[in-house]
Amino acid sequence: MQCTKCDKRKALTEYSFKNEEEKIYYLYCDSCRNESQQTQKKYKEKAMENYNLNKTINKIECSCGITYVSYRNFHMIRHINSKKHKQSLEIKIKI
């Protein structure tokens, strides 16, 4: 069978099953699959680090005392229109 990534002909023992019941093989050989899975893991880890970094950078503390994460203006508008925000501001105005 020929690997679609490295274009080399290899024996069936170098391929793993995608579906064992129907005996469907992966199109990549095991070595190419391992390489692609490692690059996917690295990409996911990097994306997760960036996401966590953005969460810490984009924290906003509102005058009502609530802290929230805002990536876009939509999040800020949603908080301003929320019941919690309106109620806490009403309480502060009464005091």
N, C-alpha and C positions, 0 to 999 in steps of 0.2 A: 504494500500500500504506500502511496506517496503522501508525504506531509505537505499541507498547503502553505505552511509558513517557510520552512527551510528548503522545500522542493527536492527532498531526498527520498529515495525509495528505501523503506525499512520494513522489517518483518512485523507481522501482526502482534507479536509479543511486546513490541515497543509502544503499542497503543493501548489506551484503557477504554473501557466501555462507558458510553454516555447513558445507555439504557441496557441493562443486562438481560432483562426479560426478552426484549426484541433483538438483542445482540447488535446494537448500533454503536459504532465506534466514534470517538472524537476525530475531527479532521486533522488536528495537530498531534504530533508525536508527544510522548510524555515529557521529554526534555524541553521542547518548545512550550508546552503547556505550563511547566513549572516556571519557566522564564517569564511568560506573560502573566501568570498569577502573582509572581513576586513584584512585577512592575505595577500591577493593579493595587497590591497591598501598599506599596510605597505611595502611590497617588492618593489612596484613601486616607492614609495616615497624615499626609501633608494637608489634605483638604480638611481633615478634622482639626488639625492644629490651627489652621487659618480661621476656621469657624470659631473655635474656643477663644482665639485672640480677638476676633471681632466682637465676641460677646463681652469681653472685659473692657474693650475700648469704647464701645457704643452704649455704655450704661448711662442712663439719664435719671437724675433725681428731681422729681417734681416738687413744686411748692406745697403740695398736699401731703408730702412725706413718703410717697411711694417711689421706689426705684424700679425701673424697667429697662429692657434692652430695646433700642430703636435702630433698625437698619435703614428705614426709609421714613419719609414724612408721614406716611400712612399710619405707622405705629404711634406716632405722637398724636395725630388727630384722633385715632381710635381711643387712646387713653384719655384725652381731653373730653371726649363725648361719653366716657364710661360713667356708670352710676357711682362707683367708688370715688372718682375724682370730684364729681359734682357734690356728692354728700359731704365729703371731707372739707371742701371749700365752704359749703353752707355752714358747717359747724364752726369753722374758723371765723367766718364773718359775724356770726351771732355772738361769739365770745369777744 
